[in-house]
């Protein structure tokens, strides 16, 4: 999966010595079991079931030095058109820093939801190239015969310098090696040939290079206890299943803690990204899952209605509060006593919940509206709600 650009405000990517790997193995070689997250689980309750985790290892360079500005991450496509996550209350993320003394963990984990640039860091020695790199030449979202070419568009046998099977003049094949001298070389992990999948930057599969960076971001400092809902070592003291490298913690991040970059909208989320920075030395971190926690249905409005407008009567402006029982198209407009449209306040898609809109003295024509009795009309979810508003000047 490509490492996507974080926008112009971020430092250049340094990931020559980063290892990222999905694990679904036995605990002996770095994986995780459900018992690692809840040591009270018996085998009958699923305690021995393996859980897939993402492990990110940031290593030293060939000279034995660590690059403090290094960061690494990956982007996942949630929806081509935009997933409605507007009813999300919090985001939960399991993280294991492999220690029970988290105060000495120097790393920050960032979680982004929204739209991310598709211009990715495919190569370790060059920045994004401002073009859509994709093997999907005919844009059918499938890997067809002749398209699996390592992103450079050329088969080995067609490359200058090819001398036979096993020769890869451009060095764009990736082959993991158990040779200790090569075990940390992940420089060709993207752009592989013969991997039976499409190598592409086209997250939305629309054959266009989308450069939009507009997303919500939350940052977790792993030396901090903020947002920690479960700390396995802390919450299960003395449990024989909690080993010294079990640093699993569940971070519960409220939606309100996410900062907006650009103009993102929780009702239309296309991509999810997790990335790590702030390390001061070689670091090994596991991510055991990300889950969205919805707002309970009992806390959502039962129907679409206008609650109130304050002040009412008003002289200069009034704030209209209204409820939506479900997400969908909404129209909120002001009419005069004769039923003529005076001002359309909003028209579009809104998530379920309670919202506000402000009405000042200007009408649709841009002119000041005269004093009088008006009616605010809400159309949503197949129903209509109205409320009387008085303008006095």
C-alpha positions as CSV (number, residue, x, y, z in Angstrom):
1,X,0.0,0.0,0.0
2,X,1.5,3.4,-0.9
3,X,2.7,5.9,1.7
4,X,0.7,9.0,0.7
5,X,1.7,12.6,0.8
6,X,0.9,14.4,4.0
7,X,0.7,17.8,2.2
8,X,3.1,20.7,2.0
9,X,3.3,21.3,5.8
10,X,5.0,18.0,6.5
11,X,8.7,17.2,6.3
12,X,10.0,14.9,3.4
13,X,9.4,11.3,4.0
14,X,12.4,9.2,5.3
15,X,11.4,5.6,5.3
16,X,14.5,3.7,3.9
17,X,14.8,2.0,7.3
18,X,11.1,1.4,8.1
19,X,9.5,-2.0,8.3
20,X,5.8,-2.3,8.1
21,X,4.2,-5.7,8.1
22,X,0.8,-7.2,8.8
23,X,1.0,-10.0,11.3
24,X,-1.5,-12.9,11.8
25,X,0.9,-15.4,13.2
26,X,1.5,-17.1,16.6
27,X,2.6,-14.9,19.4
28,X,6.1,-16.4,19.2
29,X,7.0,-14.4,16.1
30,X,5.4,-11.0,16.9
31,X,1.6,-11.5,16.6
32,X,-1.2,-11.1,19.0
33,X,-4.0,-13.2,20.5
34,X,-7.2,-12.0,21.9
35,X,-5.9,-12.9,25.4
36,X,-3.3,-10.2,25.0
37,X,-6.1,-7.6,25.0
38,X,-8.2,-9.3,27.7
39,X,-6.2,-11.7,29.8
40,X,-9.4,-13.0,31.5
41,X,-10.5,-14.8,28.3
42,X,-10.4,-18.5,28.3
43,X,-9.7,-20.6,25.2
44,X,-13.4,-21.4,25.1
45,X,-14.1,-17.7,25.1
46,X,-11.7,-17.1,22.3
47,X,-8.6,-16.1,24.2
48,X,-6.3,-18.1,21.9
49,X,-7.7,-16.6,18.7
50,X,-5.1,-14.8,16.6
51,X,-5.7,-11.1,15.8
52,X,-4.2,-9.4,12.7
53,X,-2.0,-6.5,13.8
54,X,0.1,-4.0,11.9
55,X,3.7,-3.7,13.1
56,X,5.8,-0.7,12.3
57,X,9.5,-0.9,13.0
58,X,11.7,2.1,12.6
59,X,15.3,1.1,12.4
60,X,18.7,2.6,12.3
61,X,20.4,3.4,8.9
62,X,23.4,1.5,7.5
63,X,25.8,3.5,9.7
64,X,23.9,2.6,12.9
65,X,22.4,6.1,13.3
66,X,18.7,6.9,13.7
67,X,17.1,9.7,11.7
68,X,15.0,11.8,14.2
69,X,12.8,13.3,11.4
70,X,11.7,9.9,10.1
71,X,8.0,9.1,9.8
72,X,6.0,6.4,8.3
73,X,2.4,5.6,7.6
74,X,-0.1,4.1,5.2
75,X,-3.4,5.2,3.7
76,X,-6.5,3.0,3.4
77,X,-9.5,3.7,1.1
78,X,-12.8,3.6,3.0
79,X,-15.1,4.6,0.2
80,X,-14.8,5.9,-3.4
81,X,-17.8,8.2,-2.9
82,X,-17.5,9.1,0.8
83,X,-18.7,7.2,3.8
84,X,-21.1,8.9,6.3
85,X,-19.3,8.8,9.7
86,X,-21.2,11.7,11.1
87,X,-22.8,9.7,13.8
88,X,-19.4,8.7,15.2
89,X,-18.8,9.6,18.9
90,X,-15.3,8.4,19.3
91,X,-12.5,6.4,17.6
92,X,-10.8,3.5,19.4
93,X,-7.3,2.3,18.6
94,X,-5.3,-0.5,20.2
95,X,-1.6,0.3,20.4
96,X,1.3,-1.8,21.8
97,X,4.6,0.0,22.5
98,X,5.9,-3.3,23.9
99,X,6.6,-1.8,27.4
100,X,4.6,-1.3,30.6
101,X,6.4,2.0,31.4
102,X,4.9,4.2,28.7
103,X,6.5,7.4,30.1
104,X,9.7,6.5,28.2
105,X,8.0,5.9,24.8
106,X,8.9,8.6,22.4
107,X,6.5,8.4,19.5
108,X,3.3,10.1,18.3
109,X,0.6,8.2,16.4
110,X,-1.6,10.3,14.1
111,X,-5.0,9.2,12.9
112,X,-6.6,10.9,9.9
113,X,-10.1,10.7,8.3
114,X,-11.1,12.5,5.2
115,X,-9.4,12.9,1.8
116,X,-5.7,12.5,1.3
117,X,-3.5,13.2,-1.7
118,X,-3.0,10.2,-4.0
119,X,0.5,11.4,-5.0
120,X,2.4,8.8,-3.0
121,X,6.0,8.2,-1.9
122,X,6.6,5.1,-4.0
123,X,10.4,5.5,-4.0
124,X,12.6,6.1,-1.0
125,X,14.9,8.6,-2.7
126,X,12.4,10.9,-4.4
127,X,9.3,13.0,-3.5
128,X,5.9,12.5,-5.1
129,X,6.1,13.1,-8.8
130,X,2.7,14.9,-9.4
131,X,1.4,12.2,-11.7
132,X,-0.9,9.2,-11.3
133,X,1.4,6.1,-11.1
134,X,-0.8,3.1,-11.9
135,X,-0.5,-0.3,-13.6
136,X,-4.2,-0.2,-14.3
137,X,-3.7,1.2,-17.9
138,X,-7.3,0.6,-19.1
139,X,-8.9,1.9,-15.8
140,X,-11.1,-1.1,-15.2
141,X,-9.9,-1.5,-11.6
142,X,-8.7,-5.1,-12.4
143,X,-5.3,-6.5,-12.9
144,X,-5.3,-7.6,-16.5
145,X,-2.6,-9.6,-18.4
146,X,0.4,-7.4,-19.0
147,X,-0.4,-4.8,-16.4
148,X,1.7,-6.2,-13.5
149,X,4.9,-4.4,-14.4
150,X,6.2,-3.0,-11.1
151,X,4.8,0.5,-11.8
152,X,7.6,1.5,-14.2
153,X,5.6,0.1,-17.1
154,X,8.3,-2.2,-18.3
155,X,8.7,-6.0,-17.9
156,X,12.1,-7.2,-16.8
157,X,12.8,-8.8,-20.1
158,X,12.2,-5.5,-21.9
159,X,14.5,-3.5,-19.7
160,X,17.9,-2.4,-21.0
161,X,20.5,-4.6,-19.4
162,X,18.3,-7.7,-18.9
163,X,20.5,-10.8,-19.0
164,X,17.9,-13.5,-18.2
165,X,15.6,-14.8,-15.5
166,X,16.4,-13.2,-12.2
167,X,17.9,-10.1,-13.7
168,X,16.1,-6.9,-12.7
169,X,18.1,-3.9,-14.1
170,X,15.7,-1.3,-12.7
171,X,15.5,-2.9,-9.3
172,X,11.8,-2.6,-8.9
173,X,11.0,-6.2,-7.9
174,X,10.5,-6.8,-4.2
175,X,11.5,-10.1,-2.7
176,X,11.7,-10.5,1.1
177,X,14.8,-12.2,2.3
178,X,15.4,-14.0,5.5
179,X,19.1,-13.2,5.1
180,X,19.9,-11.1,8.2
181,X,21.9,-8.7,6.1
182,X,18.8,-8.0,3.9
183,X,16.0,-8.6,6.4
184,X,15.6,-4.8,7.0
185,X,15.6,-3.8,3.4
186,X,12.0,-2.9,2.6
187,X,12.9,-0.2,0.0
188,X,11.1,-2.1,-2.8
189,X,8.0,-3.1,-0.9
190,X,5.9,-0.8,-3.2
191,X,5.9,-1.2,-6.9
192,X,6.4,-4.9,-7.1
193,X,6.1,-7.3,-10.1
194,X,4.4,-10.6,-9.9
195,X,2.3,-9.8,-6.8
196,X,-1.1,-10.6,-8.4
197,X,-2.5,-7.1,-7.4
198,X,-2.7,-3.7,-8.9
199,X,0.1,-1.3,-7.9
200,X,-1.6,2.1,-8.0
201,X,-1.9,5.4,-6.3
202,X,-5.5,5.6,-7.4
203,X,-7.2,5.2,-4.0
204,X,-10.6,6.2,-5.4
205,X,-10.2,4.1,-8.6
206,X,-11.4,7.0,-10.8
207,X,-8.3,7.3,-13.0
208,X,-7.7,10.8,-11.8
209,X,-4.8,12.0,-9.7
210,X,-6.6,13.6,-6.7
211,X,-4.3,16.0,-4.8
212,X,-6.9,17.1,-2.2
213,X,-5.6,17.2,1.4
214,X,-8.7,17.8,3.6
215,X,-9.0,15.7,6.7
216,X,-9.6,15.5,10.4
217,X,-6.6,14.5,12.5
218,X,-6.1,13.3,16.1
219,X,-2.7,12.8,17.6
220,X,-1.8,10.4,20.4
221,X,1.4,10.9,22.4
222,X,2.4,7.5,23.5
223,X,4.1,8.8,26.7
224,X,0.8,10.4,27.8
225,X,-2.2,8.8,29.4
226,X,-4.7,11.1,27.6
227,X,-7.5,9.1,25.9
228,X,-6.4,5.8,27.5
229,X,-9.5,3.7,28.2
230,X,-7.7,0.4,28.8
231,X,-4.1,-0.3,29.9
232,X,-3.8,-4.1,30.0
233,X,-0.8,-4.2,32.4
234,X,-2.4,-1.6,34.6
235,X,-5.9,-3.1,34.6
236,X,-4.9,-6.8,35.0
237,X,-2.1,-6.7,37.6
238,X,-0.5,-10.0,38.4
239,X,-2.2,-11.8,35.6
240,X,0.1,-14.6,34.4
241,X,-0.8,-13.9,30.7
242,X,0.4,-10.3,30.8
243,X,4.1,-10.5,29.7
244,X,6.7,-7.8,30.1
245,X,6.3,-6.8,26.4
246,X,2.5,-6.4,26.7
247,X,2.0,-2.7,26.4
248,X,-1.4,-2.9,24.8
249,X,-3.5,0.1,25.5
250,X,-6.9,1.1,24.1
251,X,-7.1,4.8,23.2
252,X,-10.6,6.2,23.0
253,X,-10.4,9.5,21.1
254,X,-13.6,11.6,21.0
255,X,-14.5,13.2,17.7
256,X,-14.2,16.6,19.3
257,X,-10.5,16.0,19.7
258,X,-9.9,15.8,16.0
259,X,-8.6,18.9,14.3
260,X,-9.7,19.9,10.8
261,X,-7.2,20.5,8.0
262,X,-8.8,22.0,5.0
263,X,-12.6,21.7,4.9
264,X,-13.4,18.0,5.7
265,X,-16.9,16.7,6.4
266,X,-17.6,13.7,8.6
267,X,-20.6,12.8,6.4
268,X,-18.3,12.1,3.5
269,X,-15.1,10.3,4.5
270,X,-13.1,8.6,1.7
271,X,-9.7,7.7,3.3
272,X,-8.2,6.7,6.6
273,X,-4.6,7.1,7.4
274,X,-2.4,6.2,10.3
275,X,1.2,7.5,10.6
276,X,3.9,7.7,13.2
277,X,6.5,10.3,14.0
278,X,8.4,11.8,17.0
279,X,10.7,8.9,17.5
280,X,14.1,9.4,19.1
281,X,15.5,6.0,18.4
282,X,14.6,2.6,16.9
283,X,11.0,2.0,17.6
284,X,8.7,-1.0,17.3
285,X,4.9,-0.3,17.6
286,X,1.9,-2.6,16.9
287,X,-1.5,-1.4,16.0
288,X,-4.2,-3.9,16.8
289,X,-7.3,-2.4,15.3
290,X,-9.2,0.8,14.8
291,X,-13.0,1.0,15.5
292,X,-15.6,3.7,15.3
293,X,-17.9,4.1,18.3
294,X,-21.3,5.4,17.2
295,X,-23.6,7.8,19.1
296,X,-26.3,5.6,20.8
297,X,-29.6,5.7,19.0
298,X,-31.2,6.7,22.3
299,X,-29.4,10.0,22.2
300,X,-30.4,10.9,18.7
301,X,-33.5,13.1,18.1
302,X,-36.7,11.0,17.5
303,X,-38.0,13.2,14.7
304,X,-37.1,16.2,12.5
305,X,-38.3,19.4,14.0
306,X,-37.5,23.1,14.6
307,X,-36.8,23.5,18.3
308,X,-36.6,27.2,18.8
309,X,-35.2,30.5,17.4
310,X,-33.5,32.8,19.8
311,X,-34.1,35.7,20.2
312,X,-37.7,35.8,19.0
313,X,-38.8,38.5,18.3
314,X,-35.4,39.7,17.0
315,X,-34.0,42.9,15.6
316,X,-30.8,42.0,13.8
317,X,-30.4,38.2,13.7
318,X,-31.8,35.0,15.3
319,X,-30.3,31.6,15.7
320,X,-32.6,28.7,14.7
321,X,-32.0,25.3,16.3
322,X,-33.4,22.2,14.7
323,X,-33.2,18.4,15.1
324,X,-32.7,15.7,12.5
325,X,-33.6,12.1,13.3
326,X,-31.6,10.7,10.4
327,X,-28.9,11.8,7.9
328,X,-30.1,13.0,4.6
329,X,-31.2,16.0,2.4
330,X,-32.4,19.0,4.3
331,X,-33.9,22.3,3.4
332,X,-34.4,25.2,5.8
333,X,-36.1,28.3,4.5
334,X,-37.9,31.5,5.6
335,X,-41.3,32.5,4.2
336,X,-43.4,35.7,4.7
337,X,-47.0,35.6,5.9
338,X,-48.2,35.4,2.3
339,X,-46.2,32.2,1.7
340,X,-43.5,33.9,-0.4
341,X,-39.9,32.8,-0.1
342,X,-37.9,35.4,1.8
343,X,-34.6,33.5,2.5
344,X,-33.3,30.0,1.9
345,X,-31.0,29.4,4.8
346,X,-29.6,26.0,3.8
347,X,-30.1,23.2,1.3
348,X,-28.0,20.1,1.3
349,X,-27.0,16.9,3.2
350,X,-26.7,17.0,7.0
351,X,-26.1,14.2,9.5
352,X,-28.6,13.3,12.2
353,X,-28.4,15.3,15.4
354,X,-29.1,18.8,16.5
355,X,-28.0,21.8,14.3
356,X,-28.2,25.5,14.2
357,X,-28.6,28.1,11.4
358,X,-28.4,31.9,11.6
359,X,-30.9,34.3,9.9
360,X,-30.0,38.0,9.6
361,X,-32.0,40.8,8.0
362,X,-31.0,40.0,4.4
363,X,-33.3,38.1,2.0
364,X,-32.5,36.0,-1.1
365,X,-32.3,39.3,-3.1
366,X,-29.6,40.7,-0.9
367,X,-32.0,43.4,0.3
368,X,-33.0,44.0,3.9
369,X,-36.2,42.3,4.9
370,X,-39.0,44.4,6.4
371,X,-40.5,43.9,9.8
372,X,-43.2,41.4,10.2
373,X,-44.3,37.9,10.9
374,X,-42.3,35.1,9.2
375,X,-42.4,31.3,9.2
376,X,-39.3,29.1,9.3
377,X,-39.9,25.8,7.4
378,X,-37.8,22.6,7.8
379,X,-38.1,19.9,5.2
380,X,-36.2,16.7,6.1
381,X,-36.8,12.9,6.3
382,X,-40.1,13.2,4.4
383,X,-41.6,15.5,7.1
384,X,-42.1,19.3,7.5
385,X,-41.8,21.4,10.6
386,X,-42.6,25.1,10.9
387,X,-42.0,27.8,13.5
388,X,-43.3,31.4,13.7
389,X,-40.6,34.1,13.9
390,X,-41.2,37.8,14.4
391,X,-38.8,40.5,13.0
392,X,-39.1,43.9,14.7
393,X,-37.0,46.9,13.6
